[in-house]
């Protein structure tokens, strides 16, 4: 009986953490700019996002999100970001 009371808090913590792990991801529509220079700028944003994602994979971090910085870069390059 004592063993059950030892494992009960651990099971409660695991169930709480697993229920919080699902957060719906936002979806975006990206409208590219017209000029070639701005499109090159957006390519650099894409490379930076891929690099960020790779770092997240190496750290095994589930809380790592590269989308916000990508969207900021995309807007700075003259593109439009529309949240669905």
DRENTORKOL-3810 file (N, C-alpha, C; in nm, 4 decimals):
REM DRENTORKOL-3810
@n.u->0.0823; n.v->-0.1193; n.w->0.0000; ca.u->0.0000; ca.v->0.0000; ca.w->0.0000; c.u->0.0868; c.v->0.1257; c.w->0.0000
@n.u->0.1967; n.v->0.1189; n.w->0.0714; ca.u->0.2867; ca.v->0.2340; ca.w->0.0786; c.u->0.3485; c.v->0.2633; c.w->-0.0586
@n.u->0.3746; n.v->0.1590; n.w->-0.1372; ca.u->0.4317; ca.v->0.1769; ca.w->-0.2711; c.u->0.3380; c.v->0.2577; c.w->-0.3608
@n.u->0.2098; n.v->0.2331; n.w->-0.3490; ca.u->0.1116; ca.v->0.3046; ca.w->-0.4301; c.u->0.1193; c.v->0.4535; c.w->-0.4014
@n.u->0.1326; n.v->0.4897; n.w->-0.2747; ca.u->0.1412; ca.v->0.6309; ca.w->-0.2378; c.u->0.2719; c.v->0.6943; c.w->-0.2840
@n.u->0.3754; n.v->0.6145; n.w->-0.3027; ca.u->0.5015; ca.v->0.6675; ca.w->-0.3535; c.u->0.4934; c.v->0.6952; c.w->-0.5034
@n.u->0.4243; n.v->0.6098; n.w->-0.5767; ca.u->0.4162; ca.v->0.6257; ca.w->-0.7217; c.u->0.3039; c.v->0.7178; c.w->-0.7660
@n.u->0.2056; n.v->0.7399; n.w->-0.6827; ca.u->0.0915; ca.v->0.8226; ca.w->-0.7189; c.u->0.1317; c.v->0.9651; c.w->-0.7565
@n.u->0.2147; n.v->1.0336; n.w->-0.6769; ca.u->0.2549; ca.v->1.1698; ca.w->-0.7175; c.u->0.3311; c.v->1.1722; c.w->-0.8501
@n.u->0.4123; n.v->1.0708; n.w->-0.8731; ca.u->0.4879; ca.v->1.0648; ca.w->-0.9985; c.u->0.3927; c.v->1.0481; c.w->-1.1164
@n.u->0.2934; n.v->0.9621; n.w->-1.1027; ca.u->0.1953; ca.v->0.9429; ca.w->-1.2103; c.u->0.1140; c.v->1.0685; c.w->-1.2350
@n.u->0.0801; n.v->1.1405; n.w->-1.1300; ca.u->0.0043; ca.v->1.2648; ca.w->-1.1456; c.u->0.0876; c.v->1.3681; c.w->-1.2204
@n.u->0.2123; n.v->1.3822; n.w->-1.1847; ca.u->0.3010; ca.v->1.4791; ca.w->-1.2512; c.u->0.3182; c.v->1.4429; c.w->-1.3984
@n.u->0.3386; n.v->1.3162; n.w->-1.4277; ca.u->0.3552; ca.v->1.2735; ca.w->-1.5673; c.u->0.2291; c.v->1.3013; c.w->-1.6479
@n.u->0.1135; n.v->1.2745; n.w->-1.5900; ca.u->-0.0104; ca.v->1.2994; ca.w->-1.6649; c.u->-0.0338; c.v->1.4477; c.w->-1.6883
@n.u->0.0019; n.v->1.5314; n.w->-1.5915; ca.u->-0.0131; ca.v->1.6763; ca.w->-1.6096; c.u->0.0807; c.v->1.7265; c.w->-1.7177
@n.u->0.2053; n.v->1.6823; n.w->-1.7144; ca.u->0.3023; ca.v->1.7276; ca.w->-1.8146; c.u->0.2665; c.v->1.6786; c.w->-1.9540
@n.u->0.2172; n.v->1.5585; n.w->-1.9651; ca.u->0.1830; ca.v->1.5071; ca.w->-2.0972; c.u->0.0590; c.v->1.5766; c.w->-2.1527
@n.u->-0.0306; n.v->1.6188; n.w->-2.0688; ca.u->-0.1492; ca.v->1.6889; ca.w->-2.1186; c.u->-0.1156; c.v->1.8297; c.w->-2.1639
@n.u->-0.0104; n.v->1.8866; n.w->-2.1084; ca.u->0.0286; ca.v->2.0221; ca.w->-2.1462; c.u->0.1186; c.v->2.0241; c.w->-2.2693
@n.u->0.1668; n.v->1.9111; n.w->-2.3118; ca.u->0.2624; ca.v->1.9096; ca.w->-2.4221; c.u->0.1981; c.v->1.9378; c.w->-2.5568
@n.u->0.0666; n.v->1.9177; n.w->-2.5683; ca.u->0.0020; ca.v->1.9436; ca.w->-2.6965; c.u->-0.0505; c.v->2.0859; c.w->-2.6997
@n.u->0.0129; n.v->2.1664; n.w->-2.7812; ca.u->-0.0343; ca.v->2.3014; ca.w->-2.8061; c.u->-0.0540; c.v->2.3131; c.w->-2.9560
@n.u->-0.1731; n.v->2.3520; n.w->-2.9992; ca.u->-0.1950; ca.v->2.3596; ca.w->-3.1436; c.u->-0.1022; c.v->2.4626; c.w->-3.2072
@n.u->-0.0442; n.v->2.4237; n.w->-3.3170; ca.u->0.0462; ca.v->2.5144; ca.w->-3.3872; c.u->-0.0343; c.v->2.6093; c.w->-3.4744
@n.u->0.0117; n.v->2.7312; n.w->-3.4774; ca.u->-0.0528; ca.v->2.8301; ca.w->-3.5630; c.u->-0.0054; c.v->2.8089; c.w->-3.7058
@n.u->-0.0937; n.v->2.8362; n.w->-3.7984; ca.u->-0.0587; ca.v->2.8258; ca.w->-3.9393; c.u->-0.0540; c.v->2.9658; c.w->-3.9991
@n.u->0.0386; n.v->2.9831; n.w->-4.0914; ca.u->0.0586; ca.v->3.1135; ca.w->-4.1527; c.u->0.0563; c.v->3.1012; c.w->-4.3042
@n.u->0.0163; n.v->3.2094; n.w->-4.3682; ca.u->0.0257; ca.v->3.2223; ca.w->-4.5131; c.u->0.1337; c.v->3.3269; c.w->-4.5383
@n.u->0.2292; n.v->3.2928; n.w->-4.6229; ca.u->0.3408; ca.v->3.3826; ca.w->-4.6532; c.u->0.3261; c.v->3.4364; c.w->-4.7948
@n.u->0.3230; n.v->3.5695; n.w->-4.8056; ca.u->0.3148; ca.v->3.6354; ca.w->-4.9360; c.u->0.4504; c.v->3.7003; c.w->-4.9626
@n.u->0.5229; n.v->3.6514; n.w->-5.0624; ca.u->0.6589; ca.v->3.7014; ca.w->-5.0868; c.u->0.6576; c.v->3.8411; c.w->-5.1482
@n.u->0.7666; n.v->3.9126; n.w->-5.1295; ca.u->0.7805; ca.v->4.0439; ca.w->-5.1936; c.u->0.8079; c.v->4.0273; c.w->-5.3428
@n.u->0.8095; n.v->4.1387; n.w->-5.4129; ca.u->0.8238; ca.v->4.1335; ca.w->-5.5588; c.u->0.9686; c.v->4.1448; c.w->-5.6069
@n.u->1.0514; n.v->4.2207; n.w->-5.5365; ca.u->1.1862; ca.v->4.2451; ca.w->-5.5882; c.u->1.2792; c.v->4.1260; c.w->-5.5625
@n.u->1.3775; n.v->4.1134; n.w->-5.6480; ca.u->1.4738; ca.v->4.0036; ca.w->-5.6371; c.u->1.5576; c.v->4.0168; c.w->-5.5106
@n.u->1.5923; n.v->4.1393; n.w->-5.4737; ca.u->1.6736; ca.v->4.1609; ca.w->-5.3533; c.u->1.5964; c.v->4.1181; c.w->-5.2284
@n.u->1.4682; n.v->4.1489; n.w->-5.2252; ca.u->1.3866; ca.v->4.1099; ca.w->-5.1102; c.u->1.3685; c.v->3.9582; c.w->-5.1051
@n.u->1.3620; n.v->3.8947; n.w->-5.2209; ca.u->1.3509; ca.v->3.7487; ca.w->-5.2235; c.u->1.4788; c.v->3.6833; c.w->-5.1729
@n.u->1.5950; n.v->3.7446; n.w->-5.2028; ca.u->1.7221; ca.v->3.6947; ca.w->-5.1496; c.u->1.7239; c.v->3.7088; c.w->-4.9977
@n.u->1.6684; n.v->3.8190; n.w->-4.9515; ca.u->1.6594; ca.v->3.8425; ca.w->-4.8074; c.u->1.5761; c.v->3.7323; c.w->-4.7411
@n.u->1.4653; n.v->3.6952; n.w->-4.8038; ca.u->1.3787; ca.v->3.5907; ca.w->-4.7490; c.u->1.4490; c.v->3.4554; c.w->-4.7516
@n.u->1.5314; n.v->3.4321; n.w->-4.8518; ca.u->1.6102; ca.v->3.3079; ca.w->-4.8540; c.u->1.7018; c.v->3.3005; c.w->-4.7323
@n.u->1.7591; n.v->3.4141; n.w->-4.6932; ca.u->1.8434; ca.v->3.4175; ca.w->-4.5742; c.u->1.7613; c.v->3.3871; c.w->-4.4493
@n.u->1.6366; n.v->3.4347; n.w->-4.4462; ca.u->1.5477; ca.v->3.4029; ca.w->-4.3339; c.u->1.5232; c.v->3.2524; c.w->-4.3263
@n.u->1.5041; n.v->3.1908; n.w->-4.4429; ca.u->1.4798; ca.v->3.0457; ca.w->-4.4472; c.u->1.6011; c.v->2.9678; c.w->-4.3978
@n.u->1.7206; n.v->3.0120; n.w->-4.4381; ca.u->1.8421; ca.v->2.9460; ca.w->-4.3902; c.u->1.8545; c.v->2.9605; c.w->-4.2388
@n.u->1.8237; n.v->3.0790; n.w->-4.1882; ca.u->1.8317; ca.v->3.1029; ca.w->-4.0437; c.u->1.7311; c.v->3.0156; c.w->-3.9691
@n.u->1.6123; n.v->2.9972; n.w->-4.0260; ca.u->1.5113; ca.v->2.9119; ca.w->-3.9620; c.u->1.5569; c.v->2.7665; c.w->-3.9596
@n.u->1.6142; n.v->2.7203; n.w->-4.0696; ca.u->1.6652; ca.v->2.5828; ca.w->-4.0740; c.u->1.7777; c.v->2.5628; c.w->-3.9722
@n.u->1.8638; n.v->2.6618; n.w->-3.9595; ca.u->1.9727; ca.v->2.6559; ca.w->-3.8617; c.u->1.9150; c.v->2.6503; c.w->-3.7202
@n.u->1.8163; n.v->2.7336; n.w->-3.6930; ca.u->1.7502; ca.v->2.7362; ca.w->-3.5629; c.u->1.6869; c.v->2.6002; c.w->-3.5320
@n.u->1.6198; n.v->2.5430; n.w->-3.6301; ca.u->1.5561; ca.v->2.4126; ca.w->-3.6105; c.u->1.6597; c.v->2.3036; c.w->-3.5832
@n.u->1.7710; n.v->2.3132; n.w->-3.6495; ca.u->1.8787; ca.v->2.2149; ca.w->-3.6283; c.u->1.9334; c.v->2.2250; c.w->-3.4861
@n.u->1.9514; n.v->2.3470; n.w->-3.4388; ca.u->1.9989; ca.v->2.3673; ca.w->-3.3020; c.u->1.8978; c.v->2.3098; c.w->-3.2031
@n.u->1.7701; n.v->2.3310; n.w->-3.2293; ca.u->1.6647; ca.v->2.2766; ca.w->-3.1426; c.u->1.6689; c.v->2.1241; c.w->-3.1402
@n.u->1.6918; n.v->2.0644; n.w->-3.2562; ca.u->1.7010; ca.v->1.9180; ca.w->-3.2634; c.u->1.8204; c.v->1.8671; c.w->-3.1830
@n.u->1.9325; n.v->1.9367; n.w->-3.1925; ca.u->2.0520; ca.v->1.8950; ca.w->-3.1203; c.u->2.0336; c.v->1.9066; c.w->-2.9695
@n.u->1.9563; n.v->2.0061; n.w->-2.9282; ca.u->1.9303; ca.v->2.0252; ca.w->-2.7857; c.u->1.8162; c.v->1.9376; c.w->-2.7355
@n.u->1.7471; n.v->1.8710; n.w->-2.8281; ca.u->1.6281; ca.v->1.7923; ca.w->-2.7944; c.u->1.5265; c.v->1.8763; c.w->-2.7192
@n.u->1.5087; n.v->1.9986; n.w->-2.7644; ca.u->1.4189; ca.v->2.0919; ca.w->-2.6972; c.u->1.2852; c.v->2.0972; c.w->-2.7686
@n.u->1.1792; n.v->2.0608; n.w->-2.6973; ca.u->1.0455; ca.v->2.0672; ca.w->-2.7557; c.u->0.9867; c.v->2.2066; c.w->-2.7454
@n.u->1.0410; n.v->2.2868; n.w->-2.6555; ca.u->0.9864; ca.v->2.4204; ca.w->-2.6361; c.u->1.0488; c.v->2.5222; c.w->-2.7313
@n.u->1.1405; n.v->2.4793; n.w->-2.8126; ca.u->1.2099; ca.v->2.5673; ca.w->-2.9052; c.u->1.1195; c.v->2.6008; c.w->-3.0240
@n.u->1.1041; n.v->2.7281; n.w->-3.0524; ca.u->1.0178; ca.v->2.7705; ca.w->-3.1628; c.u->1.0918; c.v->2.8722; c.w->-3.2486
@n.u->1.1118; n.v->2.8392; n.w->-3.3736; ca.u->1.1847; ca.v->2.9261; ca.w->-3.4653; c.u->1.0905; c.v->3.0094; c.w->-3.5517
@n.u->0.9616; n.v->2.9881; n.w->-3.5398; ca.u->0.8649; ca.v->3.0535; ca.w->-3.6277; c.u->0.8565; c.v->3.2036; c.w->-3.6040
@n.u->0.8613; n.v->3.2465; n.w->-3.4787; ca.u->0.8474; ca.v->3.3891; ca.w->-3.4474; c.u->0.9612; c.v->3.4693; c.w->-3.5098
@n.u->1.0833; n.v->3.4200; n.w->-3.4948; ca.u->1.1966; ca.v->3.4929; ca.w->-3.5529; c.u->1.1914; c.v->3.4883; c.w->-3.7057
@n.u->1.1457; n.v->3.3762; n.w->-3.7625; ca.u->1.1321; ca.v->3.3686; ca.w->-3.9084; c.u->1.0288; c.v->3.4692; c.w->-3.9580
@n.u->0.9150; n.v->3.4761; n.w->-3.8897; ca.u->0.8107; ca.v->3.5702; ca.w->-3.9316; c.u->0.8591; c.v->3.7147; c.w->-3.9231
@n.u->0.9339; n.v->3.7471; n.w->-3.8193; ca.u->0.9882; ca.v->3.8822; ca.w->-3.8042; c.u->1.0848; c.v->3.9135; c.w->-3.9178
@n.u->1.1700; n.v->3.8183; n.w->-3.9503; ca.u->1.2656; ca.v->3.8353; ca.w->-4.0599; c.u->1.1924; c.v->3.8515; c.w->-4.1928
@n.u->1.0900; n.v->3.7688; n.w->-4.2130; ca.u->1.0119; ca.v->3.7711; ca.w->-4.3372; c.u->0.9465; c.v->3.9079; c.w->-4.3564
@n.u->0.8905; n.v->3.9610; n.w->-4.2491; ca.u->0.8277; ca.v->4.0942; ca.w->-4.2557; c.u->0.9317; c.v->4.2021; c.w->-4.2825
@n.u->1.0484; n.v->4.1908; n.w->-4.2194; ca.u->1.1547; ca.v->4.2895; ca.w->-4.2382; c.u->1.2066; c.v->4.2906; c.w->-4.3821
@n.u->1.1938; n.v->4.1770; n.w->-4.4499; ca.u->1.2393; ca.v->4.1670; ca.w->-4.5886; c.u->1.1330; c.v->4.2160; c.w->-4.6877
@n.u->1.0187; n.v->4.2570; n.w->-4.6400; ca.u->0.9161; ca.v->4.3090; ca.w->-4.7299; c.u->0.8043; c.v->4.2128; c.w->-4.7620
@n.u->0.8073; n.v->4.0934; n.w->-4.7032; ca.u->0.7000; ca.v->3.9983; ca.w->-4.7255; c.u->0.5840; c.v->4.0230; c.w->-4.6311
@n.u->0.4772; n.v->3.9507; n.w->-4.6513; ca.u->0.3609; ca.v->3.9601; ca.w->-4.5651; c.u->0.3366; c.v->3.8253; c.w->-4.4983
@n.u->0.3001; n.v->3.8290; n.w->-4.3705; ca.u->0.2700; ca.v->3.7086; ca.w->-4.2946; c.u->0.1267; c.v->3.7226; c.w->-4.2435
@n.u->0.0432; n.v->3.6277; n.w->-4.2824; ca.u->-0.0976; ca.v->3.6304; ca.w->-4.2418; c.u->-0.1257; c.v->3.5032; c.w->-4.1621
@n.u->-0.1756; n.v->3.5222; n.w->-4.0408; ca.u->-0.2096; ca.v->3.4073; ca.w->-3.9578; c.u->-0.3465; c.v->3.3540; c.w->-3.9993
@n.u->-0.3539; n.v->3.2203; n.w->-4.0160; ca.u->-0.4805; ca.v->3.1570; ca.w->-4.0533; c.u->-0.5706; c.v->3.1458; c.w->-3.9342
END
